[in-house]
Amino acid sequence: MAEQRALPPRVEVAGRLAVEAGFKKSCVPEVGRLLAMVAASKPHGVVAESGTGSGVGTAWLHSGLGAGARPVTVERDEELARRAAGVFADDSRVSVLSGDWRLLEEHAPFDVCFCDGGGKRDAPERVVELLAPGGVLVLDDFTPSADWPPRFEGGVDELRLCYLTHPDLEATEVLTTPTSSAIVAARCRG
């Protein structure tokens, strides 16, 4: 078995906050490492996250940030947003917003967007519009499918199909664990 790398310190802190708050939807380390890598690919980028939770995904994104990057994240649960903001209190680049995911539109376009909350299911077109040309979108929490079109719970997975075939995206699905996958997409330069 491969040796497990240590978690970045802010990920550990945000993970403890999630446990204290009873929040059980934080991203797993496999997705977190993907987020750190994507953030590192845009060292001067504007990085967004929809669905901060207690800040675990934000902390993973932060662990890959270049010195010139600026992250903004939004969480609809005011208490979770407050807790997450505390994790980044010493870094003035990080903006933790409390409210609807659409608050991100005021800060767009983004070079990286981790859509783990609002927008992913209810407004995919608006999510794509948040991206700058060449911007990278990460969507997690999918169940792998060997079929095409992809299937979930006995039917075509229309949400996954929407992102994988979107005309403004170059997209692929990557296995993150044996039972979960993520879509990684780049907005076509136009």
TIDOLUM-622196 format. One record per residue (C-alpha): residue in three letters; y, x, z; chain. Coordinates in Angstrom, 1 decimal. Last residue first. Example, Ala and Ser with C-alpha at 12.3 -4.5 7.8 and 13.67 -1.06 7.14 Angstrom:
<vexzas>
r	yy	xx	zz	c
Ser	-1.1	13.7	7.1	A
Ala	-4.5	12.3	7.8	A
</vexzas>
This chain:
<vexzas>
r	yy	xx	zz	c
Gly	31.9	-12.9	-28.1	A
Arg	30.0	-10.7	-25.8	A
Cys	26.8	-12.4	-24.7	A
Arg	26.5	-13.3	-21.1	A
Ala	23.7	-11.4	-19.4	A
Ala	20.8	-13.1	-17.8	A
Val	18.3	-12.4	-15.0	A
Ile	16.1	-15.3	-14.1	A
Ala	14.1	-14.9	-10.9	A
Ser	10.5	-15.3	-10.0	A
Ser	8.3	-16.3	-7.1	A
Thr	4.6	-16.5	-6.1	A
Pro	3.4	-12.9	-6.7	A
Thr	6.8	-11.6	-5.7	A
Thr	9.9	-10.9	-7.7	A
Leu	8.5	-11.7	-11.2	A
Val	11.2	-11.4	-13.8	A
Glu	12.5	-14.1	-16.1	A
Thr	14.6	-13.1	-19.1	A
Ala	18.0	-14.0	-20.4	A
Glu	20.4	-13.1	-23.2	A
Leu	23.0	-15.8	-22.6	A
Asp	25.6	-17.7	-24.6	A
Pro	23.1	-19.8	-26.6	A
His	21.2	-20.9	-23.4	A
Thr	17.5	-20.6	-23.9	A
Leu	16.4	-19.0	-20.6	A
Tyr	19.1	-20.8	-18.7	A
Cys	18.3	-24.3	-19.9	A
Leu	14.5	-23.6	-19.9	A
Arg	14.7	-22.8	-16.2	A
Leu	16.5	-26.1	-15.5	A
Glu	14.2	-28.1	-17.7	A
Asp	11.0	-27.0	-16.1	A
Val	8.6	-28.9	-18.3	A
Gly	6.3	-31.0	-16.3	A
Gly	3.4	-30.8	-13.9	A
Glu	5.1	-29.5	-10.8	A
Phe	6.9	-26.7	-12.8	A
Arg	6.4	-25.7	-16.4	A
Pro	7.9	-23.1	-18.6	A
Pro	8.1	-23.9	-22.3	A
Trp	6.1	-21.9	-22.8	A
Asp	3.4	-21.5	-20.2	A
Ala	2.6	-18.6	-17.8	A
Ser	4.9	-20.1	-15.2	A
Pro	6.3	-18.3	-12.1	A
Thr	7.9	-20.5	-9.5	A
Phe	11.6	-20.1	-9.4	A
Asp	13.6	-19.2	-6.3	A
Asp	16.1	-16.9	-7.9	A
Leu	19.1	-17.0	-10.3	A
Val	20.9	-13.8	-11.2	A
Leu	23.7	-13.8	-13.8	A
Val	25.1	-10.6	-15.3	A
Gly	28.5	-10.4	-17.0	A
Gly	28.6	-8.8	-20.5	A
Pro	31.4	-11.2	-21.4	A
Ala	32.8	-12.4	-18.1	A
Leu	30.7	-15.0	-16.3	A
Leu	32.0	-18.1	-14.6	A
Glu	31.4	-20.1	-17.8	A
Val	27.7	-19.7	-17.3	A
Val	28.0	-21.4	-14.0	A
Arg	30.0	-24.2	-15.5	A
Glu	27.2	-24.8	-18.0	A
Pro	24.6	-24.8	-15.3	A
Ala	26.4	-27.6	-13.4	A
Asp	24.1	-29.5	-11.0	A
Arg	21.1	-27.1	-10.6	A
Lys	22.7	-23.7	-10.3	A
Gly	26.2	-25.0	-9.5	A
Gly	25.8	-24.9	-5.7	A
Gly	23.6	-22.4	-4.1	A
Asp	21.8	-19.2	-5.1	A
Cys	24.0	-18.3	-8.1	A
Phe	24.2	-14.5	-7.9	A
Cys	27.1	-13.7	-10.3	A
Val	27.9	-10.3	-11.5	A
Asp	30.8	-9.3	-13.8	A
Phe	32.7	-12.4	-12.8	A
Pro	35.5	-14.3	-14.5	A
Ala	36.4	-15.9	-12.2	A
His	38.3	-16.0	-8.9	A
Glu	39.6	-19.5	-9.0	A
Glu	36.3	-20.7	-10.4	A
Leu	34.6	-19.5	-7.3	A
Leu	36.1	-22.4	-5.3	A
Arg	33.6	-24.5	-7.4	A
Trp	30.9	-23.6	-4.9	A
Asp	32.3	-26.1	-2.4	A
Gly	33.7	-24.8	0.9	A
Ser	34.0	-21.8	3.1	A
Leu	35.0	-18.6	1.4	A
Val	33.8	-15.1	2.3	A
Ser	36.0	-12.5	0.5	A
Val	34.8	-8.9	0.7	A
Arg	37.2	-6.1	-0.3	A
Ser	38.7	-5.9	3.2	A
Asp	35.5	-4.3	4.5	A
Asp	35.4	-4.2	8.4	A
Ala	34.9	-7.9	8.8	A
Phe	31.9	-7.9	6.5	A
Val	29.2	-9.1	8.9	A
Gly	31.8	-11.3	10.6	A
Ala	32.4	-13.2	7.3	A
Ala	28.7	-14.2	7.4	A
Arg	29.1	-15.9	10.8	A
Arg	32.2	-17.8	9.6	A
Ala	30.5	-18.9	6.4	A
Leu	27.4	-20.1	8.4	A
Glu	29.7	-22.1	10.6	A
Glu	31.6	-23.6	7.7	A
Asp	28.5	-24.7	5.8	A
Arg	29.7	-24.9	2.2	A
Glu	29.2	-21.2	1.6	A
Val	31.2	-19.1	-1.0	A
Thr	31.1	-15.4	-1.9	A
Val	33.6	-13.0	-3.3	A
Pro	32.8	-9.4	-4.0	A
Arg	35.3	-6.7	-5.3	A
Ala	34.0	-3.6	-6.9	A
Gly	36.0	-0.3	-7.1	A
Ala	34.0	1.7	-4.5	A
Gly	30.8	0.7	-6.2	A
Leu	28.7	-2.0	-4.7	A
Gly	24.9	-1.7	-4.3	A
Ser	24.7	-2.4	-0.6	A
His	27.3	-5.1	-1.0	A
Leu	25.0	-7.1	-3.2	A
Trp	22.3	-6.9	-0.6	A
Ala	24.7	-7.8	2.1	A
Thr	25.9	-10.8	0.1	A
Gly	22.3	-11.9	-0.3	A
Val	21.8	-11.7	3.5	A
Gly	25.2	-13.3	4.3	A
Ser	24.3	-16.1	6.8	A
Gly	24.1	-18.6	3.9	A
Thr	26.3	-17.3	1.2	A
Gly	25.4	-20.0	-1.4	A
Ser	27.3	-19.2	-4.6	A
Glu	27.7	-15.4	-4.9	A
Ala	30.3	-13.5	-7.0	A
Val	30.9	-9.9	-7.9	A
Val	34.1	-8.7	-9.6	A
Gly	33.2	-5.4	-11.1	A
His	34.3	-1.8	-10.7	A
Pro	30.8	-0.3	-10.1	A
Lys	29.1	-2.9	-12.4	A
Ser	25.5	-1.6	-12.6	A
Ala	25.5	-1.1	-8.8	A
Ala	25.8	-4.9	-8.4	A
Val	22.7	-5.4	-10.6	A
Met	20.7	-2.8	-8.6	A
Ala	21.7	-4.3	-5.2	A
Leu	20.8	-7.8	-6.5	A
Leu	17.4	-6.7	-7.6	A
Arg	16.9	-5.0	-4.2	A
Gly	17.8	-8.3	-2.6	A
Val	15.4	-10.3	-4.8	A
Glu	12.5	-8.2	-3.5	A
Pro	13.9	-8.2	0.0	A
Val	13.7	-12.0	0.2	A
Cys	16.8	-14.2	-0.2	A
Ser	17.9	-16.2	2.8	A
Lys	16.7	-19.8	3.0	A
Lys	15.5	-20.2	6.6	A
Phe	18.8	-20.6	8.5	A
Gly	17.9	-21.3	12.2	A
Ala	21.4	-20.0	13.2	A
Glu	20.0	-17.2	15.3	A
Val	17.4	-16.3	12.6	A
Ala	20.1	-16.3	9.9	A
Leu	22.3	-14.1	12.2	A
Arg	19.4	-11.6	12.6	A
Gly	19.1	-11.5	8.8	A
Ala	22.8	-10.9	8.4	A
Val	22.6	-7.9	10.7	A
Glu	19.5	-6.5	9.0	A
Val	21.1	-6.9	5.6	A
Arg	24.2	-5.2	6.9	A
Pro	22.1	-2.2	7.9	A
Pro	20.4	-1.8	4.5	A
Leu	16.7	-2.5	4.9	A
Ala	14.4	0.4	5.2	A
Arg	12.0	1.1	2.3	A
Gln	8.4	-0.2	2.5	A
Glu	5.7	2.3	1.9	A
Ala	3.4	1.3	-0.9	A
Met	0.0	0.0	0.0	A
</vexzas>
